[in-house]
């Protein structure tokens, strides 16, 4: 089923009925797909590991971030004017 945000607001009963029939509901906004609501019984998407992401380790060679705790403490220090 495909429903706009307005349909979701005004026809929630139809959307809930579709979910009870184990249908996926695609939410659209200005005819563009925004989200998919899946029934609760459907299997969840696989969990992504941080190491699988392209950005993982991109700052590994930075000298100023060797001690992460010290770096974060430095960032959180209050400003001095």
mmJSON file of the N, C-alpha and C atoms, coordinates in Angstrom:
{"data_MODEL":{"atom_site":{
"group_PDB":["ATOM","ATOM","ATOM","ATOM","ATOM","ATOM","ATOM","ATOM","ATOM","ATOM","ATOM","ATOM","ATOM","ATOM","ATOM","ATOM","ATOM","ATOM","ATOM","ATOM","ATOM","ATOM","ATOM","ATOM","ATOM","ATOM","ATOM","ATOM","ATOM","ATOM","ATOM","ATOM","ATOM","ATOM","ATOM","ATOM","ATOM","ATOM","ATOM","ATOM","ATOM","ATOM","ATOM","ATOM","ATOM","ATOM","ATOM","ATOM","ATOM","ATOM","ATOM","ATOM","ATOM","ATOM","ATOM","ATOM","ATOM","ATOM","ATOM","ATOM","ATOM","ATOM","ATOM","ATOM","ATOM","ATOM","ATOM","ATOM","ATOM","ATOM","ATOM","ATOM","ATOM","ATOM","ATOM","ATOM","ATOM","ATOM","ATOM","ATOM","ATOM","ATOM","ATOM","ATOM","ATOM","ATOM","ATOM","ATOM","ATOM","ATOM","ATOM","ATOM","ATOM","ATOM","ATOM","ATOM","ATOM","ATOM","ATOM","ATOM","ATOM","ATOM","ATOM","ATOM","ATOM","ATOM","ATOM","ATOM","ATOM","ATOM","ATOM","ATOM","ATOM","ATOM","ATOM","ATOM","ATOM","ATOM","ATOM","ATOM","ATOM","ATOM","ATOM","ATOM","ATOM","ATOM","ATOM","ATOM","ATOM","ATOM","ATOM","ATOM","ATOM","ATOM","ATOM","ATOM","ATOM","ATOM","ATOM","ATOM","ATOM","ATOM","ATOM","ATOM","ATOM","ATOM","ATOM","ATOM","ATOM","ATOM","ATOM","ATOM","ATOM","ATOM","ATOM","ATOM","ATOM","ATOM","ATOM","ATOM","ATOM","ATOM","ATOM","ATOM","ATOM","ATOM","ATOM","ATOM","ATOM","ATOM","ATOM","ATOM","ATOM","ATOM","ATOM","ATOM","ATOM","ATOM","ATOM","ATOM","ATOM","ATOM","ATOM","ATOM","ATOM","ATOM","ATOM","ATOM","ATOM","ATOM","ATOM","ATOM","ATOM","ATOM","ATOM","ATOM","ATOM","ATOM","ATOM","ATOM","ATOM","ATOM","ATOM","ATOM","ATOM","ATOM","ATOM","ATOM","ATOM","ATOM","ATOM","ATOM","ATOM","ATOM","ATOM","ATOM","ATOM","ATOM","ATOM","ATOM","ATOM","ATOM","ATOM","ATOM","ATOM","ATOM","ATOM","ATOM","ATOM","ATOM","ATOM","ATOM","ATOM","ATOM","ATOM","ATOM","ATOM","ATOM","ATOM","ATOM","ATOM","ATOM","ATOM"],
"id":[1,2,3,4,5,6,7,8,9,10,11,12,13,14,15,16,17,18,19,20,21,22,23,24,25,26,27,28,29,30,31,32,33,34,35,36,37,38,39,40,41,42,43,44,45,46,47,48,49,50,51,52,53,54,55,56,57,58,59,60,61,62,63,64,65,66,67,68,69,70,71,72,73,74,75,76,77,78,79,80,81,82,83,84,85,86,87,88,89,90,91,92,93,94,95,96,97,98,99,100,101,102,103,104,105,106,107,108,109,110,111,112,113,114,115,116,117,118,119,120,121,122,123,124,125,126,127,128,129,130,131,132,133,134,135,136,137,138,139,140,141,142,143,144,145,146,147,148,149,150,151,152,153,154,155,156,157,158,159,160,161,162,163,164,165,166,167,168,169,170,171,172,173,174,175,176,177,178,179,180,181,182,183,184,185,186,187,188,189,190,191,192,193,194,195,196,197,198,199,200,201,202,203,204,205,206,207,208,209,210,211,212,213,214,215,216,217,218,219,220,221,222,223,224,225,226,227,228,229,230,231,232,233,234,235,236,237,238,239,240,241,242,243],
"type_symbol":["N","C","C","N","C","C","N","C","C","N","C","C","N","C","C","N","C","C","N","C","C","N","C","C","N","C","C","N","C","C","N","C","C","N","C","C","N","C","C","N","C","C","N","C","C","N","C","C","N","C","C","N","C","C","N","C","C","N","C","C","N","C","C","N","C","C","N","C","C","N","C","C","N","C","C","N","C","C","N","C","C","N","C","C","N","C","C","N","C","C","N","C","C","N","C","C","N","C","C","N","C","C","N","C","C","N","C","C","N","C","C","N","C","C","N","C","C","N","C","C","N","C","C","N","C","C","N","C","C","N","C","C","N","C","C","N","C","C","N","C","C","N","C","C","N","C","C","N","C","C","N","C","C","N","C","C","N","C","C","N","C","C","N","C","C","N","C","C","N","C","C","N","C","C","N","C","C","N","C","C","N","C","C","N","C","C","N","C","C","N","C","C","N","C","C","N","C","C","N","C","C","N","C","C","N","C","C","N","C","C","N","C","C","N","C","C","N","C","C","N","C","C","N","C","C","N","C","C","N","C","C","N","C","C","N","C","C","N","C","C","N","C","C"],
"label_atom_id":["N","CA","C","N","CA","C","N","CA","C","N","CA","C","N","CA","C","N","CA","C","N","CA","C","N","CA","C","N","CA","C","N","CA","C","N","CA","C","N","CA","C","N","CA","C","N","CA","C","N","CA","C","N","CA","C","N","CA","C","N","CA","C","N","CA","C","N","CA","C","N","CA","C","N","CA","C","N","CA","C","N","CA","C","N","CA","C","N","CA","C","N","CA","C","N","CA","C","N","CA","C","N","CA","C","N","CA","C","N","CA","C","N","CA","C","N","CA","C","N","CA","C","N","CA","C","N","CA","C","N","CA","C","N","CA","C","N","CA","C","N","CA","C","N","CA","C","N","CA","C","N","CA","C","N","CA","C","N","CA","C","N","CA","C","N","CA","C","N","CA","C","N","CA","C","N","CA","C","N","CA","C","N","CA","C","N","CA","C","N","CA","C","N","CA","C","N","CA","C","N","CA","C","N","CA","C","N","CA","C","N","CA","C","N","CA","C","N","CA","C","N","CA","C","N","CA","C","N","CA","C","N","CA","C","N","CA","C","N","CA","C","N","CA","C","N","CA","C","N","CA","C","N","CA","C","N","CA","C","N","CA","C","N","CA","C","N","CA","C","N","CA","C","N","CA","C","N","CA","C","N","CA","C"],
"label_alt_id":[null,null,null,null,null,null,null,null,null,null,null,null,null,null,null,null,null,null,null,null,null,null,null,null,null,null,null,null,null,null,null,null,null,null,null,null,null,null,null,null,null,null,null,null,null,null,null,null,null,null,null,null,null,null,null,null,null,null,null,null,null,null,null,null,null,null,null,null,null,null,null,null,null,null,null,null,null,null,null,null,null,null,null,null,null,null,null,null,null,null,null,null,null,null,null,null,null,null,null,null,null,null,null,null,null,null,null,null,null,null,null,null,null,null,null,null,null,null,null,null,null,null,null,null,null,null,null,null,null,null,null,null,null,null,null,null,null,null,null,null,null,null,null,null,null,null,null,null,null,null,null,null,null,null,null,null,null,null,null,null,null,null,null,null,null,null,null,null,null,null,null,null,null,null,null,null,null,null,null,null,null,null,null,null,null,null,null,null,null,null,null,null,null,null,null,null,null,null,null,null,null,null,null,null,null,null,null,null,null,null,null,null,null,null,null,null,null,null,null,null,null,null,null,null,null,null,null,null,null,null,null,null,null,null,null,null,null,null,null,null,null,null,null],
"label_comp_id":["UNK","UNK","UNK","UNK","UNK","UNK","UNK","UNK","UNK","UNK","UNK","UNK","UNK","UNK","UNK","UNK","UNK","UNK","UNK","UNK","UNK","UNK","UNK","UNK","UNK","UNK","UNK","UNK","UNK","UNK","UNK","UNK","UNK","UNK","UNK","UNK","UNK","UNK","UNK","UNK","UNK","UNK","UNK","UNK","UNK","UNK","UNK","UNK","UNK","UNK","UNK","UNK","UNK","UNK","UNK","UNK","UNK","UNK","UNK","UNK","UNK","UNK","UNK","UNK","UNK","UNK","UNK","UNK","UNK","UNK","UNK","UNK","UNK","UNK","UNK","UNK","UNK","UNK","UNK","UNK","UNK","UNK","UNK","UNK","UNK","UNK","UNK","UNK","UNK","UNK","UNK","UNK","UNK","UNK","UNK","UNK","UNK","UNK","UNK","UNK","UNK","UNK","UNK","UNK","UNK","UNK","UNK","UNK","UNK","UNK","UNK","UNK","UNK","UNK","UNK","UNK","UNK","UNK","UNK","UNK","UNK","UNK","UNK","UNK","UNK","UNK","UNK","UNK","UNK","UNK","UNK","UNK","UNK","UNK","UNK","UNK","UNK","UNK","UNK","UNK","UNK","UNK","UNK","UNK","UNK","UNK","UNK","UNK","UNK","UNK","UNK","UNK","UNK","UNK","UNK","UNK","UNK","UNK","UNK","UNK","UNK","UNK","UNK","UNK","UNK","UNK","UNK","UNK","UNK","UNK","UNK","UNK","UNK","UNK","UNK","UNK","UNK","UNK","UNK","UNK","UNK","UNK","UNK","UNK","UNK","UNK","UNK","UNK","UNK","UNK","UNK","UNK","UNK","UNK","UNK","UNK","UNK","UNK","UNK","UNK","UNK","UNK","UNK","UNK","UNK","UNK","UNK","UNK","UNK","UNK","UNK","UNK","UNK","UNK","UNK","UNK","UNK","UNK","UNK","UNK","UNK","UNK","UNK","UNK","UNK","UNK","UNK","UNK","UNK","UNK","UNK","UNK","UNK","UNK","UNK","UNK","UNK","UNK","UNK","UNK","UNK","UNK","UNK"],
"label_asym_id":["A","A","A","A","A","A","A","A","A","A","A","A","A","A","A","A","A","A","A","A","A","A","A","A","A","A","A","A","A","A","A","A","A","A","A","A","A","A","A","A","A","A","A","A","A","A","A","A","A","A","A","A","A","A","A","A","A","A","A","A","A","A","A","A","A","A","A","A","A","A","A","A","A","A","A","A","A","A","A","A","A","A","A","A","A","A","A","A","A","A","A","A","A","A","A","A","A","A","A","A","A","A","A","A","A","A","A","A","A","A","A","A","A","A","A","A","A","A","A","A","A","A","A","A","A","A","A","A","A","A","A","A","A","A","A","A","A","A","A","A","A","A","A","A","A","A","A","A","A","A","A","A","A","A","A","A","A","A","A","A","A","A","A","A","A","A","A","A","A","A","A","A","A","A","A","A","A","A","A","A","A","A","A","A","A","A","A","A","A","A","A","A","A","A","A","A","A","A","A","A","A","A","A","A","A","A","A","A","A","A","A","A","A","A","A","A","A","A","A","A","A","A","A","A","A","A","A","A","A","A","A","A","A","A","A","A","A","A","A","A","A","A","A"],
"label_entity_id":["1","1","1","1","1","1","1","1","1","1","1","1","1","1","1","1","1","1","1","1","1","1","1","1","1","1","1","1","1","1","1","1","1","1","1","1","1","1","1","1","1","1","1","1","1","1","1","1","1","1","1","1","1","1","1","1","1","1","1","1","1","1","1","1","1","1","1","1","1","1","1","1","1","1","1","1","1","1","1","1","1","1","1","1","1","1","1","1","1","1","1","1","1","1","1","1","1","1","1","1","1","1","1","1","1","1","1","1","1","1","1","1","1","1","1","1","1","1","1","1","1","1","1","1","1","1","1","1","1","1","1","1","1","1","1","1","1","1","1","1","1","1","1","1","1","1","1","1","1","1","1","1","1","1","1","1","1","1","1","1","1","1","1","1","1","1","1","1","1","1","1","1","1","1","1","1","1","1","1","1","1","1","1","1","1","1","1","1","1","1","1","1","1","1","1","1","1","1","1","1","1","1","1","1","1","1","1","1","1","1","1","1","1","1","1","1","1","1","1","1","1","1","1","1","1","1","1","1","1","1","1","1","1","1","1","1","1","1","1","1","1","1","1"],
"label_seq_id":[1,1,1,2,2,2,3,3,3,4,4,4,5,5,5,6,6,6,7,7,7,8,8,8,9,9,9,10,10,10,11,11,11,12,12,12,13,13,13,14,14,14,15,15,15,16,16,16,17,17,17,18,18,18,19,19,19,20,20,20,21,21,21,22,22,22,23,23,23,24,24,24,25,25,25,26,26,26,27,27,27,28,28,28,29,29,29,30,30,30,31,31,31,32,32,32,33,33,33,34,34,34,35,35,35,36,36,36,37,37,37,38,38,38,39,39,39,40,40,40,41,41,41,42,42,42,43,43,43,44,44,44,45,45,45,46,46,46,47,47,47,48,48,48,49,49,49,50,50,50,51,51,51,52,52,52,53,53,53,54,54,54,55,55,55,56,56,56,57,57,57,58,58,58,59,59,59,60,60,60,61,61,61,62,62,62,63,63,63,64,64,64,65,65,65,66,66,66,67,67,67,68,68,68,69,69,69,70,70,70,71,71,71,72,72,72,73,73,73,74,74,74,75,75,75,76,76,76,77,77,77,78,78,78,79,79,79,80,80,80,81,81,81],
"pdbx_PDB_ins_code":[null,null,null,null,null,null,null,null,null,null,null,null,null,null,null,null,null,null,null,null,null,null,null,null,null,null,null,null,null,null,null,null,null,null,null,null,null,null,null,null,null,null,null,null,null,null,null,null,null,null,null,null,null,null,null,null,null,null,null,null,null,null,null,null,null,null,null,null,null,null,null,null,null,null,null,null,null,null,null,null,null,null,null,null,null,null,null,null,null,null,null,null,null,null,null,null,null,null,null,null,null,null,null,null,null,null,null,null,null,null,null,null,null,null,null,null,null,null,null,null,null,null,null,null,null,null,null,null,null,null,null,null,null,null,null,null,null,null,null,null,null,null,null,null,null,null,null,null,null,null,null,null,null,null,null,null,null,null,null,null,null,null,null,null,null,null,null,null,null,null,null,null,null,null,null,null,null,null,null,null,null,null,null,null,null,null,null,null,null,null,null,null,null,null,null,null,null,null,null,null,null,null,null,null,null,null,null,null,null,null,null,null,null,null,null,null,null,null,null,null,null,null,null,null,null,null,null,null,null,null,null,null,null,null,null,null,null,null,null,null,null,null,null],
"Cartn_x":[0.854,0.0,0.893,0.453,1.157,0.214,0.72,-0.113,0.695,0.032,0.699,0.612,1.333,1.283,-0.143,-0.817,-2.205,-3.105,-2.898,-3.666,-3.438,-2.213,-1.893,-2.662,-2.764,-3.488,-4.989,-5.539,-6.992,-7.558,-6.759,-7.252,-6.398,-6.113,-5.276,-5.869,-7.189,-7.846,-7.459,-7.42,-7.041,-5.582,-4.745,-3.323,-3.14,-3.819,-3.723,-4.276,-5.341,-5.899,-4.888,-4.202,-3.177,-2.056,-1.652,-0.609,-1.082,-2.357,-2.911,-2.928,-3.014,-2.966,-1.518,-0.582,0.86,1.355,0.771,1.233,2.202,3.152,4.031,3.326,3.532,2.933,4.067,4.076,5.079,4.504,5.181,4.725,5.378,4.555,5.067,4.781,5.611,5.419,5.717,4.716,4.825,5.284,4.687,4.902,6.3,7.082,8.409,8.35,8.937,8.945,9.782,9.19,9.875,10.213,9.324,9.533,8.681,9.012,8.234,7.884,6.601,6.147,5.935,6.577,6.455,5.683,4.954,4.229,5.201,4.739,5.597,6.137,5.402,5.841,6.901,7.122,8.083,9.501,10.389,11.775,12.387,13.22,13.914,15.056,15.44,16.58,17.839,18.818,20.034,20.721,21.361,22.059,23.383,23.719,24.953,26.035,27.192,28.323,29.006,29.556,30.258,31.431,32.072,33.229,32.84,31.559,31.096,30.867,30.803,30.532,31.784,31.589,32.716,33.504,32.841,33.507,34.301,34.143,34.825,36.337,37.016,38.474,39.058,38.233,38.765,39.704,39.648,40.558,41.594,41.788,42.703,44.141,44.521,45.908,46.133,45.124,45.298,46.053,47.117,47.963,47.241,46.394,45.735,44.613,44.259,43.167,43.635,44.884,45.373,44.747,44.59,43.908,42.528,41.517,40.176,39.603,39.795,39.26,39.835,41.131,41.767,41.259,41.073,40.585,39.176,38.309,36.937,36.928,37.765,37.857,38.272,39.208,39.673,38.54,37.744,36.618,35.555,35.367,34.305,34.708,35.943,36.372,35.568,35.249,34.541,35.444,34.822,35.582,36.176,37.341,37.929,38.035,37.512,37.473,38.544],
"Cartn_y":[-1.173,0.0,1.226,2.243,3.524,4.577,5.384,6.4,7.676,8.785,10.065,10.383,11.397,11.822,12.242,12.882,13.293,12.067,11.036,9.789,9.18,9.233,8.671,9.393,10.695,11.473,11.252,11.221,11.173,9.759,8.801,7.434,6.414,6.688,5.79,4.387,4.285,2.981,2.109,2.693,1.933,1.492,2.371,2.041,0.904,0.986,-0.066,-1.389,-1.33,-2.55,-3.199,-2.383,-2.912,-3.581,-2.975,-3.575,-4.882,-4.944,-6.186,-7.302,-6.93,-7.916,-8.228,-7.779,-7.975,-7.305,-6.177,-5.393,-4.331,-4.014,-2.883,-1.617,-0.535,0.748,1.717,2.229,3.199,4.592,5.415,6.787,7.709,8.567,9.504,10.935,11.808,13.241,13.92,14.565,15.187,14.17,12.994,11.872,11.256,11.65,11.058,10.1,8.933,7.959,8.495,8.461,8.981,7.879,6.898,5.856,4.644,3.539,2.316,1.828,1.582,1.004,-0.481,-1.309,-2.757,-3.341,-4.42,-5.058,-5.528,-5.544,-5.893,-7.312,-8.217,-9.603,-9.851,-8.892,-9.074,-9.001,-9.774,-9.786,-8.397,-8.067,-6.786,-6.843,-5.686,-5.603,-6.005,-6.496,-6.924,-5.721,-5.969,-4.897,-4.649,-3.394,-3.016,-2.798,-3.37,-3.171,-1.852,-1.194,0.067,-0.141,-1.281,-1.539,-1.691,-1.922,-2.044,-0.69,0.367,1.691,2.282,3.026,3.606,4.595,5.28,6.301,5.715,4.436,3.836,3.903,4.474,4.541,5.638,6.558,7.582,8.56,8.637,9.518,8.717,7.481,6.622,7.123,7.817,8.276,9.689,10.306,11.659,11.598,12.375,12.381,12.964,13.982,14.645,13.806,12.702,11.869,10.496,10.353,9.061,8.691,9.687,9.468,10.111,9.314,9.821,10.555,10.015,10.656,12.051,12.197,13.511,14.469,13.977,14.824,15.339,14.465,14.865,15.836,15.594,16.533,17.915,17.949,19.226,19.936,19.187,19.781,20.327,19.681,20.061,21.142,21.573,22.64,23.9,24.662,25.923,26.903,27.777,28.78,29.812,30.287,31.389,32.594,33.718,34.919,35.882],
"Cartn_z":[0.0,0.0,0.0,-0.674,-0.678,-0.117,0.793,1.435,1.605,1.395,1.635,3.124,3.526,4.923,5.273,4.346,4.57,4.743,3.897,4.046,5.422,5.87,7.178,8.27,8.153,9.158,9.09,7.876,7.728,7.633,7.202,6.996,7.74,8.976,9.767,9.834,9.84,9.915,8.72,7.513,6.317,6.388,6.877,7.003,8.006,9.129,10.142,9.617,8.826,8.228,7.292,6.513,5.608,6.4,7.497,8.329,8.957,9.342,9.896,8.857,7.572,6.485,6.091,6.914,6.686,5.413,5.07,3.93,4.427,3.6,3.889,3.434,4.158,3.796,3.487,2.265,1.861,2.034,2.828,3.047,2.032,1.444,0.449,0.882,0.394,0.62,-0.705,-1.234,-2.56,-3.603,-3.531,-4.453,-4.367,-3.377,-3.185,-2.001,-2.153,-1.066,0.09,1.28,2.459,3.464,3.619,4.624,4.294,4.941,4.8,6.199,6.428,7.689,7.435,8.242,8.072,9.246,9.022,10.125,11.21,12.45,13.582,13.487,12.898,12.808,11.756,10.874,9.793,10.336,9.737,10.194,10.056,11.004,10.979,9.971,9.486,8.581,9.346,8.627,9.318,9.946,11.057,11.745,11.048,10.891,10.221,11.27,11.035,11.931,11.576,12.563,12.32,11.37,11.448,10.588,9.121,8.84,7.455,6.788,7.585,7.036,6.398,5.327,4.6,5.455,6.373,7.177,8.347,8.622,9.772,9.584,10.564,10.546,9.689,9.212,8.307,9.007,10.335,11.064,11.842,11.516,12.26,12.218,11.166,11.036,11.568,12.168,12.715,14.032,14.123,15.315,16.524,16.31,17.437,18.044,17.431,17.939,18.406,18.745,19.221,20.561,21.444,22.72,22.603,22.332,22.065,23.269,24.453,25.665,25.851,25.659,25.802,24.727,23.532,22.443,22.746,23.227,23.549,24.723,25.734,26.861,26.375,25.445,24.888,24.146,23.407,22.682,23.627,24.755,25.684,26.67,26.62,27.525,27.243,28.288,28.05,27.31,26.567,25.814,26.757,26.403,27.175,26.243,26.7,25.856,26.23],
"occupancy":[1.0,1.0,1.0,1.0,1.0,1.0,1.0,1.0,1.0,1.0,1.0,1.0,1.0,1.0,1.0,1.0,1.0,1.0,1.0,1.0,1.0,1.0,1.0,1.0,1.0,1.0,1.0,1.0,1.0,1.0,1.0,1.0,1.0,1.0,1.0,1.0,1.0,1.0,1.0,1.0,1.0,1.0,1.0,1.0,1.0,1.0,1.0,1.0,1.0,1.0,1.0,1.0,1.0,1.0,1.0,1.0,1.0,1.0,1.0,1.0,1.0,1.0,1.0,1.0,1.0,1.0,1.0,1.0,1.0,1.0,1.0,1.0,1.0,1.0,1.0,1.0,1.0,1.0,1.0,1.0,1.0,1.0,1.0,1.0,1.0,1.0,1.0,1.0,1.0,1.0,1.0,1.0,1.0,1.0,1.0,1.0,1.0,1.0,1.0,1.0,1.0,1.0,1.0,1.0,1.0,1.0,1.0,1.0,1.0,1.0,1.0,1.0,1.0,1.0,1.0,1.0,1.0,1.0,1.0,1.0,1.0,1.0,1.0,1.0,1.0,1.0,1.0,1.0,1.0,1.0,1.0,1.0,1.0,1.0,1.0,1.0,1.0,1.0,1.0,1.0,1.0,1.0,1.0,1.0,1.0,1.0,1.0,1.0,1.0,1.0,1.0,1.0,1.0,1.0,1.0,1.0,1.0,1.0,1.0,1.0,1.0,1.0,1.0,1.0,1.0,1.0,1.0,1.0,1.0,1.0,1.0,1.0,1.0,1.0,1.0,1.0,1.0,1.0,1.0,1.0,1.0,1.0,1.0,1.0,1.0,1.0,1.0,1.0,1.0,1.0,1.0,1.0,1.0,1.0,1.0,1.0,1.0,1.0,1.0,1.0,1.0,1.0,1.0,1.0,1.0,1.0,1.0,1.0,1.0,1.0,1.0,1.0,1.0,1.0,1.0,1.0,1.0,1.0,1.0,1.0,1.0,1.0,1.0,1.0,1.0,1.0,1.0,1.0,1.0,1.0,1.0,1.0,1.0,1.0,1.0,1.0,1.0,1.0,1.0,1.0,1.0,1.0,1.0],
"B_iso_or_equiv":[0.0,0.0,0.0,0.0,0.0,0.0,0.0,0.0,0.0,0.0,0.0,0.0,0.0,0.0,0.0,0.0,0.0,0.0,0.0,0.0,0.0,0.0,0.0,0.0,0.0,0.0,0.0,0.0,0.0,0.0,0.0,0.0,0.0,0.0,0.0,0.0,0.0,0.0,0.0,0.0,0.0,0.0,0.0,0.0,0.0,0.0,0.0,0.0,0.0,0.0,0.0,0.0,0.0,0.0,0.0,0.0,0.0,0.0,0.0,0.0,0.0,0.0,0.0,0.0,0.0,0.0,0.0,0.0,0.0,0.0,0.0,0.0,0.0,0.0,0.0,0.0,0.0,0.0,0.0,0.0,0.0,0.0,0.0,0.0,0.0,0.0,0.0,0.0,0.0,0.0,0.0,0.0,0.0,0.0,0.0,0.0,0.0,0.0,0.0,0.0,0.0,0.0,0.0,0.0,0.0,0.0,0.0,0.0,0.0,0.0,0.0,0.0,0.0,0.0,0.0,0.0,0.0,0.0,0.0,0.0,0.0,0.0,0.0,0.0,0.0,0.0,0.0,0.0,0.0,0.0,0.0,0.0,0.0,0.0,0.0,0.0,0.0,0.0,0.0,0.0,0.0,0.0,0.0,0.0,0.0,0.0,0.0,0.0,0.0,0.0,0.0,0.0,0.0,0.0,0.0,0.0,0.0,0.0,0.0,0.0,0.0,0.0,0.0,0.0,0.0,0.0,0.0,0.0,0.0,0.0,0.0,0.0,0.0,0.0,0.0,0.0,0.0,0.0,0.0,0.0,0.0,0.0,0.0,0.0,0.0,0.0,0.0,0.0,0.0,0.0,0.0,0.0,0.0,0.0,0.0,0.0,0.0,0.0,0.0,0.0,0.0,0.0,0.0,0.0,0.0,0.0,0.0,0.0,0.0,0.0,0.0,0.0,0.0,0.0,0.0,0.0,0.0,0.0,0.0,0.0,0.0,0.0,0.0,0.0,0.0,0.0,0.0,0.0,0.0,0.0,0.0,0.0,0.0,0.0,0.0,0.0,0.0,0.0,0.0,0.0,0.0,0.0,0.0],
"pdbx_formal_charge":[null,null,null,null,null,null,null,null,null,null,null,null,null,null,null,null,null,null,null,null,null,null,null,null,null,null,null,null,null,null,null,null,null,null,null,null,null,null,null,null,null,null,null,null,null,null,null,null,null,null,null,null,null,null,null,null,null,null,null,null,null,null,null,null,null,null,null,null,null,null,null,null,null,null,null,null,null,null,null,null,null,null,null,null,null,null,null,null,null,null,null,null,null,null,null,null,null,null,null,null,null,null,null,null,null,null,null,null,null,null,null,null,null,null,null,null,null,null,null,null,null,null,null,null,null,null,null,null,null,null,null,null,null,null,null,null,null,null,null,null,null,null,null,null,null,null,null,null,null,null,null,null,null,null,null,null,null,null,null,null,null,null,null,null,null,null,null,null,null,null,null,null,null,null,null,null,null,null,null,null,null,null,null,null,null,null,null,null,null,null,null,null,null,null,null,null,null,null,null,null,null,null,null,null,null,null,null,null,null,null,null,null,null,null,null,null,null,null,null,null,null,null,null,null,null,null,null,null,null,null,null,null,null,null,null,null,null,null,null,null,null,null,null],
"auth_seq_id":[1,1,1,2,2,2,3,3,3,4,4,4,5,5,5,6,6,6,7,7,7,8,8,8,9,9,9,10,10,10,11,11,11,12,12,12,13,13,13,14,14,14,15,15,15,16,16,16,17,17,17,18,18,18,19,19,19,20,20,20,21,21,21,22,22,22,23,23,23,24,24,24,25,25,25,26,26,26,27,27,27,28,28,28,29,29,29,30,30,30,31,31,31,32,32,32,33,33,33,34,34,34,35,35,35,36,36,36,37,37,37,38,38,38,39,39,39,40,40,40,41,41,41,42,42,42,43,43,43,44,44,44,45,45,45,46,46,46,47,47,47,48,48,48,49,49,49,50,50,50,51,51,51,52,52,52,53,53,53,54,54,54,55,55,55,56,56,56,57,57,57,58,58,58,59,59,59,60,60,60,61,61,61,62,62,62,63,63,63,64,64,64,65,65,65,66,66,66,67,67,67,68,68,68,69,69,69,70,70,70,71,71,71,72,72,72,73,73,73,74,74,74,75,75,75,76,76,76,77,77,77,78,78,78,79,79,79,80,80,80,81,81,81],
"auth_comp_id":["UNK","UNK","UNK","UNK","UNK","UNK","UNK","UNK","UNK","UNK","UNK","UNK","UNK","UNK","UNK","UNK","UNK","UNK","UNK","UNK","UNK","UNK","UNK","UNK","UNK","UNK","UNK","UNK","UNK","UNK","UNK","UNK","UNK","UNK","UNK","UNK","UNK","UNK","UNK","UNK","UNK","UNK","UNK","UNK","UNK","UNK","UNK","UNK","UNK","UNK","UNK","UNK","UNK","UNK","UNK","UNK","UNK","UNK","UNK","UNK","UNK","UNK","UNK","UNK","UNK","UNK","UNK","UNK","UNK","UNK","UNK","UNK","UNK","UNK","UNK","UNK","UNK","UNK","UNK","UNK","UNK","UNK","UNK","UNK","UNK","UNK","UNK","UNK","UNK","UNK","UNK","UNK","UNK","UNK","UNK","UNK","UNK","UNK","UNK","UNK","UNK","UNK","UNK","UNK","UNK","UNK","UNK","UNK","UNK","UNK","UNK","UNK","UNK","UNK","UNK","UNK","UNK","UNK","UNK","UNK","UNK","UNK","UNK","UNK","UNK","UNK","UNK","UNK","UNK","UNK","UNK","UNK","UNK","UNK","UNK","UNK","UNK","UNK","UNK","UNK","UNK","UNK","UNK","UNK","UNK","UNK","UNK","UNK","UNK","UNK","UNK","UNK","UNK","UNK","UNK","UNK","UNK","UNK","UNK","UNK","UNK","UNK","UNK","UNK","UNK","UNK","UNK","UNK","UNK","UNK","UNK","UNK","UNK","UNK","UNK","UNK","UNK","UNK","UNK","UNK","UNK","UNK","UNK","UNK","UNK","UNK","UNK","UNK","UNK","UNK","UNK","UNK","UNK","UNK","UNK","UNK","UNK","UNK","UNK","UNK","UNK","UNK","UNK","UNK","UNK","UNK","UNK","UNK","UNK","UNK","UNK","UNK","UNK","UNK","UNK","UNK","UNK","UNK","UNK","UNK","UNK","UNK","UNK","UNK","UNK","UNK","UNK","UNK","UNK","UNK","UNK","UNK","UNK","UNK","UNK","UNK","UNK","UNK","UNK","UNK","UNK","UNK","UNK"],
"auth_asym_id":["A","A","A","A","A","A","A","A","A","A","A","A","A","A","A","A","A","A","A","A","A","A","A","A","A","A","A","A","A","A","A","A","A","A","A","A","A","A","A","A","A","A","A","A","A","A","A","A","A","A","A","A","A","A","A","A","A","A","A","A","A","A","A","A","A","A","A","A","A","A","A","A","A","A","A","A","A","A","A","A","A","A","A","A","A","A","A","A","A","A","A","A","A","A","A","A","A","A","A","A","A","A","A","A","A","A","A","A","A","A","A","A","A","A","A","A","A","A","A","A","A","A","A","A","A","A","A","A","A","A","A","A","A","A","A","A","A","A","A","A","A","A","A","A","A","A","A","A","A","A","A","A","A","A","A","A","A","A","A","A","A","A","A","A","A","A","A","A","A","A","A","A","A","A","A","A","A","A","A","A","A","A","A","A","A","A","A","A","A","A","A","A","A","A","A","A","A","A","A","A","A","A","A","A","A","A","A","A","A","A","A","A","A","A","A","A","A","A","A","A","A","A","A","A","A","A","A","A","A","A","A","A","A","A","A","A","A","A","A","A","A","A","A"],
"auth_atom_id":["N","CA","C","N","CA","C","N","CA","C","N","CA","C","N","CA","C","N","CA","C","N","CA","C","N","CA","C","N","CA","C","N","CA","C","N","CA","C","N","CA","C","N","CA","C","N","CA","C","N","CA","C","N","CA","C","N","CA","C","N","CA","C","N","CA","C","N","CA","C","N","CA","C","N","CA","C","N","CA","C","N","CA","C","N","CA","C","N","CA","C","N","CA","C","N","CA","C","N","CA","C","N","CA","C","N","CA","C","N","CA","C","N","CA","C","N","CA","C","N","CA","C","N","CA","C","N","CA","C","N","CA","C","N","CA","C","N","CA","C","N","CA","C","N","CA","C","N","CA","C","N","CA","C","N","CA","C","N","CA","C","N","CA","C","N","CA","C","N","CA","C","N","CA","C","N","CA","C","N","CA","C","N","CA","C","N","CA","C","N","CA","C","N","CA","C","N","CA","C","N","CA","C","N","CA","C","N","CA","C","N","CA","C","N","CA","C","N","CA","C","N","CA","C","N","CA","C","N","CA","C","N","CA","C","N","CA","C","N","CA","C","N","CA","C","N","CA","C","N","CA","C","N","CA","C","N","CA","C","N","CA","C","N","CA","C","N","CA","C","N","CA","C","N","CA","C","N","CA","C","N","CA","C"],
"pdbx_PDB_model_num":[1,1,1,1,1,1,1,1,1,1,1,1,1,1,1,1,1,1,1,1,1,1,1,1,1,1,1,1,1,1,1,1,1,1,1,1,1,1,1,1,1,1,1,1,1,1,1,1,1,1,1,1,1,1,1,1,1,1,1,1,1,1,1,1,1,1,1,1,1,1,1,1,1,1,1,1,1,1,1,1,1,1,1,1,1,1,1,1,1,1,1,1,1,1,1,1,1,1,1,1,1,1,1,1,1,1,1,1,1,1,1,1,1,1,1,1,1,1,1,1,1,1,1,1,1,1,1,1,1,1,1,1,1,1,1,1,1,1,1,1,1,1,1,1,1,1,1,1,1,1,1,1,1,1,1,1,1,1,1,1,1,1,1,1,1,1,1,1,1,1,1,1,1,1,1,1,1,1,1,1,1,1,1,1,1,1,1,1,1,1,1,1,1,1,1,1,1,1,1,1,1,1,1,1,1,1,1,1,1,1,1,1,1,1,1,1,1,1,1,1,1,1,1,1,1,1,1,1,1,1,1,1,1,1,1,1,1,1,1,1,1,1,1]
}}}
